[in-house]
Amino acid sequence: DPLAMNEEKCILIFCELSDDMVQECVKDACAVAAKELQLKNAKVKIFWICEPNLVSDCIRQSTCLSLKDDIQMVLLDIPDDSSYYAPSHSINEDLLAKDIVQFYNSPGIKKRLA
């Protein structure tokens, strides 16, 4: 539900140009990370984007992320002054749940949506 992005923190994993096997791994990692974060009472939703669409295009434009072959991750915190965080390092095809949880715990520098 894209409307959830307006109400709480959301981690979005962009993998539109990845092959089907990588996209399945991303989905699995997201499911495991969501369970881990839920056990810690974290208020965050996790979404994966496997195909470009109007919402993902808008988010990419607002966060200055270009469409790439690499997996990309962003933490949106619209309720907190339309903020977002993007990791300073690239994400490889071996994205694991621990990478998502670590990003949630230490997202980096707060930025403002364009």
CYANA upper distance limits for C-alpha pairs under 8 A (distance plus 0.5 A):
  2 PRO  CA      6 ASN  CA      8.48
  2 PRO  CA     55 VAL  CA      8.21
  3 LEU  CA      7 GLU  CA      7.78
  4 ALA  CA      8 GLU  CA      6.83
  4 ALA  CA     10 CYS  CA      8.37
  4 ALA  CA     45 LYS  CA      8.24
  5 MET  CA      9 LYS  CA      7.10
  5 MET  CA     10 CYS  CA      6.43
  5 MET  CA     76 LEU  CA      7.63
  5 MET  CA     77 ASP  CA      8.08
  5 MET  CA     78 ILE  CA      7.31
  6 ASN  CA     77 ASP  CA      8.43
  6 ASN  CA     78 ILE  CA      6.10
  6 ASN  CA     79 PRO  CA      6.85
  7 GLU  CA     78 ILE  CA      7.72
  7 GLU  CA     79 PRO  CA      6.59
  8 GLU  CA     43 LYS  CA      7.33
  8 GLU  CA     44 VAL  CA      6.78
  8 GLU  CA     45 LYS  CA      7.95
  8 GLU  CA     77 ASP  CA      6.94
  8 GLU  CA     78 ILE  CA      7.61
  8 GLU  CA     79 PRO  CA      6.84
  9 LYS  CA     43 LYS  CA      7.17
  9 LYS  CA     44 VAL  CA      5.28
  9 LYS  CA     45 LYS  CA      6.93
  9 LYS  CA     75 LEU  CA      7.38
  9 LYS  CA     76 LEU  CA      6.12
  9 LYS  CA     77 ASP  CA      5.06
  9 LYS  CA     78 ILE  CA      7.58
  9 LYS  CA     79 PRO  CA      8.14
 10 CYS  CA     44 VAL  CA      5.76
 10 CYS  CA     45 LYS  CA      5.13
 10 CYS  CA     46 ILE  CA      6.09
 10 CYS  CA     47 PHE  CA      7.77
 10 CYS  CA     75 LEU  CA      6.07
 10 CYS  CA     76 LEU  CA      5.66
 10 CYS  CA     77 ASP  CA      7.12
 11 ILE  CA     44 VAL  CA      7.66
 11 ILE  CA     45 LYS  CA      6.76
 11 ILE  CA     46 ILE  CA      5.25
 11 ILE  CA     47 PHE  CA      6.71
 11 ILE  CA     73 MET  CA      7.52
 11 ILE  CA     74 VAL  CA      6.22
 11 ILE  CA     75 LEU  CA      4.84
 11 ILE  CA     76 LEU  CA      6.78
 11 ILE  CA    104 TYR  CA      8.21
 12 LEU  CA     46 ILE  CA      6.45
 12 LEU  CA     47 PHE  CA      5.35
 12 LEU  CA     48 TRP  CA      6.12
 12 LEU  CA     49 ILE  CA      7.69
 12 LEU  CA     73 MET  CA      6.13
 12 LEU  CA     74 VAL  CA      5.86
 12 LEU  CA     75 LEU  CA      6.80
 12 LEU  CA     76 LEU  CA      8.17
 13 ILE  CA     26 VAL  CA      8.24
 13 ILE  CA     46 ILE  CA      8.35
 13 ILE  CA     47 PHE  CA      6.78
 13 ILE  CA     48 TRP  CA      5.11
 13 ILE  CA     49 ILE  CA      6.54
 13 ILE  CA     71 ILE  CA      7.49
 13 ILE  CA     72 GLN  CA      6.29
 13 ILE  CA     73 MET  CA      5.07
 13 ILE  CA     74 VAL  CA      7.25
 14 PHE  CA     48 TRP  CA      6.54
 14 PHE  CA     49 ILE  CA      5.38
 14 PHE  CA     50 CYS  CA      7.09
 14 PHE  CA     71 ILE  CA      6.21
 14 PHE  CA     72 GLN  CA      5.51
 14 PHE  CA     73 MET  CA      6.63
 15 CYS  CA     23 GLN  CA      6.97
 15 CYS  CA     26 VAL  CA      8.40
 15 CYS  CA     48 TRP  CA      7.90
 15 CYS  CA     49 ILE  CA      6.49
 15 CYS  CA     50 CYS  CA      5.70
 15 CYS  CA     51 GLU  CA      8.10
 15 CYS  CA     69 ASP  CA      8.07
 15 CYS  CA     70 ASP  CA      7.59
 15 CYS  CA     71 ILE  CA      5.44
 15 CYS  CA     72 GLN  CA      7.25
 16 GLU  CA     49 ILE  CA      6.78
 16 GLU  CA     50 CYS  CA      4.79
 16 GLU  CA     51 GLU  CA      5.18
 16 GLU  CA     52 PRO  CA      6.58
 16 GLU  CA     69 ASP  CA      8.33
 17 LEU  CA     50 CYS  CA      8.08
 17 LEU  CA     51 GLU  CA      8.25
 17 LEU  CA     68 LYS  CA      7.45
 17 LEU  CA     69 ASP  CA      5.76
 17 LEU  CA     70 ASP  CA      8.19
 18 SER  CA     22 VAL  CA      6.48
 18 SER  CA     23 GLN  CA      6.76
 18 SER  CA     50 CYS  CA      8.30
 18 SER  CA     69 ASP  CA      6.88
 18 SER  CA     70 ASP  CA      7.94
 18 SER  CA     71 ILE  CA      7.99
 19 ASP  CA     23 GLN  CA      6.79
 20 ASP  CA     24 GLU  CA      6.69
 21 MET  CA     25 CYS  CA      6.89
 22 VAL  CA     26 VAL  CA      6.72
 22 VAL  CA     93 GLU  CA      6.83
 23 GLN  CA     27 LYS  CA      6.75
 23 GLN  CA     50 CYS  CA      7.05
 24 GLU  CA     28 ASP  CA      6.72
 25 CYS  CA     29 ALA  CA      6.60
 25 CYS  CA     94 ASP  CA      8.33
 25 CYS  CA     95 LEU  CA      7.94
 26 VAL  CA     30 CYS  CA      6.62
 26 VAL  CA     48 TRP  CA      7.83
 26 VAL  CA     95 LEU  CA      6.95
 26 VAL  CA     96 LEU  CA      8.06
 27 LYS  CA     31 ALA  CA      6.78
 27 LYS  CA     48 TRP  CA      7.15
 28 ASP  CA     32 VAL  CA      6.83
 29 ALA  CA     33 ALA  CA      6.52
 29 ALA  CA     95 LEU  CA      7.44
 29 ALA  CA     96 LEU  CA      5.68
 29 ALA  CA     97 ALA  CA      4.91
 29 ALA  CA    100 ILE  CA      8.34
 30 CYS  CA     34 ALA  CA      6.47
 30 CYS  CA     46 ILE  CA      6.95
 30 CYS  CA     47 PHE  CA      7.90
 30 CYS  CA     48 TRP  CA      7.91
 30 CYS  CA     97 ALA  CA      6.70
 30 CYS  CA    100 ILE  CA      7.93
 31 ALA  CA     35 LYS  CA      6.92
 31 ALA  CA     97 ALA  CA      8.42
 32 VAL  CA     36 GLU  CA      6.81
 32 VAL  CA     97 ALA  CA      6.27
 33 ALA  CA     37 LEU  CA      6.55
 33 ALA  CA     97 ALA  CA      5.11
 33 ALA  CA     98 LYS  CA      7.35
 33 ALA  CA    100 ILE  CA      6.82
 33 ALA  CA    101 VAL  CA      6.50
 34 ALA  CA     38 GLN  CA      6.45
 34 ALA  CA     45 LYS  CA      7.77
 34 ALA  CA     46 ILE  CA      7.01
 35 LYS  CA     39 LEU  CA      6.74
 36 GLU  CA     40 LYS  CA      7.12
 36 GLU  CA    101 VAL  CA      8.19
 37 LEU  CA     41 ASN  CA      6.85
 37 LEU  CA     42 ALA  CA      5.77
 37 LEU  CA     44 VAL  CA      8.22
 37 LEU  CA    101 VAL  CA      7.41
 38 GLN  CA     42 ALA  CA      6.10
 38 GLN  CA     43 LYS  CA      8.05
 49 ILE  CA     56 SER  CA      7.68
 52 PRO  CA     56 SER  CA      6.57
 52 PRO  CA     57 ASP  CA      7.17
 53 ASN  CA     57 ASP  CA      6.51
 54 LEU  CA     58 CYS  CA      6.69
 55 VAL  CA     59 ILE  CA      6.74
 56 SER  CA     60 ARG  CA      6.51
 57 ASP  CA     61 GLN  CA      6.66
 58 CYS  CA     62 SER  CA      6.65
 59 ILE  CA     63 THR  CA      6.52
 60 ARG  CA     64 CYS  CA      6.21
 60 ARG  CA     65 LEU  CA      5.23
 60 ARG  CA     66 SER  CA      6.90
 60 ARG  CA     67 LEU  CA      8.27
 61 GLN  CA     65 LEU  CA      6.94
 61 GLN  CA     66 SER  CA      8.13
 61 GLN  CA    114 ALA  CA      8.16
 62 SER  CA    113 LEU  CA      5.74
 62 SER  CA    114 ALA  CA      5.18
 63 THR  CA     84 TYR  CA      7.83
 63 THR  CA    113 LEU  CA      6.25
 63 THR  CA    114 ALA  CA      7.00
 64 CYS  CA    114 ALA  CA      8.29
 70 ASP  CA     90 SER  CA      7.85
 70 ASP  CA     91 ILE  CA      7.07
 70 ASP  CA     92 ASN  CA      7.11
 70 ASP  CA     93 GLU  CA      8.02
 71 ILE  CA     90 SER  CA      8.10
 71 ILE  CA     91 ILE  CA      5.93
 71 ILE  CA     92 ASN  CA      6.91
 71 ILE  CA     93 GLU  CA      7.33
 72 GLN  CA     90 SER  CA      7.73
 72 GLN  CA     91 ILE  CA      6.71
 73 MET  CA     86 ALA  CA      6.84
 73 MET  CA     87 PRO  CA      7.44
 73 MET  CA     91 ILE  CA      8.21
 74 VAL  CA     84 TYR  CA      7.37
 74 VAL  CA     85 TYR  CA      6.21
 74 VAL  CA     86 ALA  CA      5.19
 74 VAL  CA     87 PRO  CA      7.64
 75 LEU  CA     84 TYR  CA      5.95
 75 LEU  CA     85 TYR  CA      5.55
 75 LEU  CA     86 ALA  CA      6.95
 75 LEU  CA    104 TYR  CA      7.93
 75 LEU  CA    107 PRO  CA      7.84
 76 LEU  CA     82 SER  CA      8.21
 76 LEU  CA     83 SER  CA      6.68
 76 LEU  CA     84 TYR  CA      4.91
 76 LEU  CA     85 TYR  CA      7.10
 77 ASP  CA     81 ASP  CA      8.11
 77 ASP  CA     82 SER  CA      6.56
 77 ASP  CA     83 SER  CA      5.47
 77 ASP  CA     84 TYR  CA      6.05
 78 ILE  CA     82 SER  CA      4.34
 78 ILE  CA     83 SER  CA      5.97
 78 ILE  CA     84 TYR  CA      7.88
 79 PRO  CA     83 SER  CA      8.28
 81 ASP  CA    112 ARG  CA      7.95
 82 SER  CA    112 ARG  CA      6.40
 82 SER  CA    113 LEU  CA      6.29
 83 SER  CA    110 LYS  CA      6.89
 83 SER  CA    111 LYS  CA      6.00
 83 SER  CA    112 ARG  CA      5.05
 83 SER  CA    113 LEU  CA      6.37
 84 TYR  CA    110 LYS  CA      6.51
 84 TYR  CA    111 LYS  CA      5.80
 84 TYR  CA    112 ARG  CA      6.56
 84 TYR  CA    113 LEU  CA      7.00
 85 TYR  CA    107 PRO  CA      6.35
 85 TYR  CA    108 GLY  CA      6.82
 85 TYR  CA    109 ILE  CA      6.70
 85 TYR  CA    110 LYS  CA      5.89
 85 TYR  CA    111 LYS  CA      6.56
 86 ALA  CA    107 PRO  CA      7.36
 86 ALA  CA    108 GLY  CA      7.59
 86 ALA  CA    109 ILE  CA      8.27
 87 PRO  CA    103 PHE  CA      7.71
 87 PRO  CA    107 PRO  CA      6.99
 87 PRO  CA    108 GLY  CA      7.02
 88 SER  CA    108 GLY  CA      8.06
 91 ILE  CA     95 LEU  CA      7.22
 95 LEU  CA     99 ASP  CA      6.96
 95 LEU  CA    100 ILE  CA      8.40
 96 LEU  CA    100 ILE  CA      7.36
 97 ALA  CA    101 VAL  CA      6.78
 98 LYS  CA    102 GLN  CA      6.39
 99 ASP  CA    103 PHE  CA      6.60
100 ILE  CA    104 TYR  CA      6.77
101 VAL  CA    105 ASN  CA      6.72
102 GLN  CA    106 SER  CA      6.50
102 GLN  CA    107 PRO  CA      8.30
103 PHE  CA    107 PRO  CA      5.35
